[in-house]
Amino acid sequence: MFRKNLFIISQVLIIVSYFFEILKDGRGEEANPVRGYQALFINQYYIIGNVLLGFILLAAILMVFLFVKIIISNEVTEKQDQMMTILSNIQLFSGMIFATFLGTFLAFGGYIVIALIVISAYVNYTLNQ
């Protein structure tokens, strides 16, 4: 039960992190911080970064909704477990590509988001073994 709670808390924290500064516009002292929801729509970053940020956010929202549905229905099916694994894989893959292409623009909050994605994927894999 602790692992499930850790998994859902990490997903909620990923969603909440989009309201904090996860990217920086520029380098050095004159770098302007960019919040996650702003980075989804600005044209200063590569379009792949906008798409990947959208995938990460969408996967987190879908996993929270699926988790709430599991709590309400009070039963876990194999299909729901597979869906959580698929969403976790999409989120992890998107986070890796995002960190690769836009790693130089990540602020401290961005590193935390990537760490939360890795932690949630690890917890999901240990839950499904």
Secondary structure, DSSP 4 states (H G I P E B T S, - for coil): -HHHHHHHHHHHHHHHHTTSEEEEESSGGGPEEEEHHHHTT-SSS-HHHHHHHHHHHHHHHHHHHHHHHHHHHT---HHHHHHHHHHHHHHHHHHHHHHHHHGGGB-HHHHHHHHHHHHHHHHHHHHT-
